[in-house]
Amino acid sequence: MRKMLFTAVAAAALFATGAARAEVLKLTANLSASQEVPPKTASGSGTMTGTLDTTTKTLTYNITYSGLSGPATMAHIHGPAAAGANAPVLFPFPSPASPISGTATVNDATVQAIMAGNAYVNVHTGANPGGELRGQITKQ
């Protein structure tokens, strides 16, 4: 009886430890031209909201923007980079047209960059091929 009780308690503790590590993060970003590196003077703006399940590596995202100098040519998540620094693409969005929304499984590098606050959304245009709008992704 004691052995069964100990086993049940140990299993519950192990489950609780694993569950404590699992996390669903609420994400947000405010996109602007002034956050680009170097900053742009474009008048567009946008927002990103979403979630990241750190266990399943599932990212849900909803990005809207307006006021670009022309049609968006690309949009993606870059990292790892703090605000004011550039980084390579971690995750491309299937289409750059606003609204951009969906669900995807992302890799470990993307999860780590987002969790550390070192990932950003970038929207590119023909007039600004290096990026016209940028927003650092933060946890809410």
C-alpha positions in Angstrom: 0.0 0.0 0.0 2.8 2.4 0.9 4.6 1.6 -2.3 1.5 2.3 -4.4 0.9 5.6 -2.5 4.6 6.7 -3.0 4.3 5.8 -6.7 1.1 7.8 -7.2 2.6 10.8 -5.4 5.8 10.6 -7.4 3.8 10.4 -10.7 1.7 13.4 -9.7 4.8 15.4 -8.8 6.4 14.5 -12.2 3.3 15.4 -14.0 3.0 18.7 -12.2 6.7 19.6 -12.9 6.1 18.9 -16.6 2.9 20.9 -16.6 4.6 23.8 -15.0 7.1 24.0 -17.9 4.3 24.0 -20.4 3.3 27.5 -21.2 1.0 29.3 -23.7 2.3 32.8 -24.2 0.1 35.7 -25.3 2.1 37.8 -27.9 1.8 41.3 -29.2 3.8 43.7 -31.4 3.2 47.2 -32.6 4.5 47.7 -36.1 5.9 51.0 -37.3 8.5 52.4 -39.7 10.5 54.0 -36.9 11.4 50.6 -35.6 13.1 49.6 -38.8 17.0 49.5 -38.8 17.7 52.1 -40.0 14.4 53.9 -39.2 12.1 54.8 -42.1 9.8 57.8 -42.5 6.9 55.8 -44.0 3.5 56.5 -42.4 2.2 52.9 -42.2 1.4 51.1 -39.0 0.2 47.7 -37.8 -0.3 45.3 -35.0 0.4 41.6 -34.3 -1.4 39.5 -31.7 -1.0 35.8 -31.2 -0.1 32.9 -28.9 2.8 30.5 -28.6 2.4 27.1 -27.0 5.9 26.3 -25.8 5.2 22.6 -25.5 3.7 21.9 -29.0 5.6 24.9 -30.6 2.4 26.1 -32.1 2.3 29.7 -33.1 -1.0 31.4 -33.8 -0.8 34.9 -35.3 -2.9 37.7 -36.6 -1.2 40.7 -38.2 -2.9 43.7 -39.7 -1.4 46.8 -41.2 -2.2 49.8 -43.3 -0.7 52.9 -44.9 2.2 51.2 -46.7 4.0 52.9 -49.6 2.8 50.0 -51.8 1.8 46.4 -51.7 3.7 44.2 -49.2 6.1 41.9 -51.0 7.2 39.8 -48.0 6.4 39.4 -44.3 8.0 37.2 -41.7 9.4 36.9 -38.2 13.1 37.6 -37.8 15.5 36.8 -34.9 17.2 36.5 -32.7 17.7 40.3 -32.4 16.8 42.9 -29.8 15.2 46.1 -30.9 17.6 48.1 -33.0 19.4 45.1 -34.4 18.7 43.1 -37.6 18.6 39.3 -37.8 17.8 36.6 -40.4 14.3 35.3 -41.1 13.1 32.6 -38.7 9.5 32.1 -40.0 8.0 33.3 -43.3 4.3 34.0 -43.5 2.6 32.3 -46.4 1.2 35.6 -47.8 2.2 39.2 -47.0 -1.3 40.6 -47.6 -3.1 42.1 -44.6 -4.6 40.5 -42.7 -2.0 37.8 -42.1 -3.4 35.1 -39.9 -2.8 31.4 -39.3 -1.4 28.7 -37.1 1.9 27.0 -37.6 4.4 24.7 -35.9 7.7 26.6 -35.5 11.2 25.4 -34.8 13.2 25.6 -31.5 15.1 28.8 -32.7 11.9 30.6 -33.2 10.4 29.5 -29.9 13.6 30.6 -28.1 13.8 34.0 -29.8 10.2 34.8 -29.0 10.5 33.7 -25.4 13.6 35.9 -24.9 12.0 38.9 -26.5 14.4 38.7 -29.5 12.0 38.3 -32.4 10.3 40.8 -34.6 7.7 41.0 -37.3 8.8 42.7 -40.5 6.8 43.7 -43.5 8.6 44.6 -46.8 7.5 46.6 -49.8 9.0 47.4 -53.2 10.0 50.9 -52.0 11.5 49.4 -48.8 12.9 46.0 -49.7 14.8 45.8 -46.4 11.5 46.4 -44.5 8.9 49.1 -44.2 7.2 48.1 -40.9 8.8 46.4 -37.9 7.5 45.4 -34.5 9.3 43.6 -31.7 7.3 40.7 -30.4 6.6 40.9 -26.6 4.9 38.6 -24.2 1.7 40.1 -22.6 
